[in-house]
């Protein structure tokens, strides 16, 4: 996997006020740390960060982080915090890695194909997990893992043990964990009706209090 270069400036000040100012000026506050690497507060260009995390490697890209006044550090992005509404990155960590030592990562699962149960019975796809844990060398972590679900009939599912074998990649989720299933439409509708709406009770209590 090809490394992506990203430049960073050191942050001399900390605190929420400084972070807001940085974001307003088009930067994202971050920290870099790892084995043999002191923790350094930094800031990176939001535009350059977007470019870095949208290569073929996605958010698991190996990043050559060029810190102002220091050496280039081989890192991966972790603990990405996003704005709750805009979805923009508010803060993240850069973890120093060794390209010869395996690391853990979460990889997006891409489900492809229309299940037989959906076509023939009008059943529904129940997506239980959209990511899966893997362990691999930093350069071997895939951007996503494609899983064909076109063969699924009503009542069948795909478990972690059925994920495709990828050279140099070990799955860390339990092998019996269900990732996606095809369920009868009626069952899905009943579950939806029985599931309480989050915050419904709190809203009722607030209304009673106001009265």
N, C-alpha and C positions, 0 to 999 in steps of 0.2 A: 504494500500500500504506500502510495506516495505521500510524503509529509506536506502539510500546508503551513506556510509561514504567516505569523501574526505578530505585529509589533505592539508593545505595551509600554506605558509610562508609569513611573512610580507615583503612588499617592502619599503625600506628606501629611494630609489631614484625613480624618475619618469622621463618622457620624452621619446621621440622616440628612442634615442640611447640605453637607458636602456631596453626598450621593445624589440628592435631587438636582443639585447644580450640574453635576457631571452628566446626568441623564438629559437635562435640558440643553446641554451643549453638544449632545450627540455621542456621549461616551457611556460605557457600562462599567460600573465598579466591579472589581473581582479580586481574588487572592490567588497566589500560586504557592504551593508547598509540596512536600514529599520527602522521601528518605534522602537524607544528606542535603536537603534544601530548606533553608530558613523560610518561614512564612513571610511573604512580601505582599503588601497591599498595592494593587495596580489598577489601571484603567485602560480599556481598549475601545477603539472606534466601533460604534454600533454597526456601521455599514460594513467595515472589514470583518467584524465578528459574524455577521450574517453570511457573508461570502465564504468564510472559513467553515461554517457549519452546514453549508448547502452544497458541498462537493458530492461526489459519488459515495463518499464514506459517511455522509450525514453527521450526526452529532457524536459519532464514535471516531471521528477523524483524528489522526495523529498530528498534533500541532507543534511546530517548532516556534516556541514563544521567545521572541527577541525583546528582553526586558531592558529598558533604558538604563545605561550605565552598567550593565551586567552581561553575562554570557547567554547564549541561546539555550533554552531548556526544552527538552522533549516532553510534551505533556498530552493529556487528554482532558476534555471538558467534563465536569461533573457538577452535581448539585445545582442544576440550572433552575433559577427562580424566574418565573414569568409574571407579568402584570396580569391581574385576574380578568380584566376586560379586553385590553388591547392585545394581549398575547406576546408583547415584546419582552425581551430578556431584561430583567432588572438587576440581576447579580448572578455570578457563577464562580466556581472554583476551577483552577487548572491544577491537575495532579501530575507531578513529575513521574515519568515511567521509564523503565528500561525496556528497550525493544526486544530483549532476549528473555524477559520474564513475563509469564502469563498474568493477565488481569481479568477481573470480572466486569461484565457490562450487560445492560439490558438492550435487546435488539427488537425492533418492530417486526411483527408478523404480518405478512401480506396474504390474506386469504383470496384465492382466485377460483373462478368457476362458479356455476349455479348448481347447487345440490339437486339430486334427483327428487328428494322429498319436497323441495320447494316447487319444482316444475310439475310433479305428478299429483301431489296432495295439497298444495297450497300451504305447506308448513312454513315455519319461520326459522331464520338463522339466529341462534343465540350465541353471541360472541362473549366469551367468558374472560379471555385474556388477549390483549393486543400486543404484549411484549413477552419475551422469554429471556431468562438469564443464561448467559454463556460465559465460558472461560477460554481464553485464547491469548496468543501473543497480540500485542497492540495492533500490529500490522495485518492480522488475520481476522479481526472482528468484522463481520459483514454489516452492510448498511441495513439490510432487511433480510428476512427469511420467507421464501414463498412456500405456501402450503396449498395444495390443490384440494378443494372440498367438493368438487363436482360429483364424486361418487357417493356422497352421504345420502342415506335414505332417512325417513322420519324415525326418530328415536336413536339414531347413531351419532357418533361424535369422533373427534380427533383428540388423542391424548399426547402428552409430551414425548412419550416413547416412539411415536410415529413421525416425529419431525425428521426432515431429510438429513442424511449424514453429510457433514461438511468437513473436509480435510482440515485438521488442526483446530477444530472447534469442539468443545465439550459443553453439553447442556447441563445447567445446574439446577433446573427445576425438577421436582419429583417426577419420575417417569409415568406415574399413574394420574397425573394432574390433567383434568379435562380443559382443553383450550377453546373449543368451539363445538356446538351441537346443533342438530336440527330437531326442533320440537313442534308438536301439533299446534296449530293456531289457537285452538280453544284453550289449551293449557296455558299458552303464553298470555292470552287475554285475561284468564282468571287470575294469574299471578300479578298481572298489572293492576287489576282492580283491588286485590287484597293488599298490595304494597302501600303502606301509609305515605302520604305526601309529606316530605320533609318540611318541618316548620309549621305543619297544620295545627298541631296542638298548641304551639307557642302563640300562633296568631289568635286562636280562640281565647287564650288566657289574657292576651293583651287587650282584646276587645272588651272582655268582662271587667278588666281593671279600669279601662277608660270610662266605662259606664258608671 
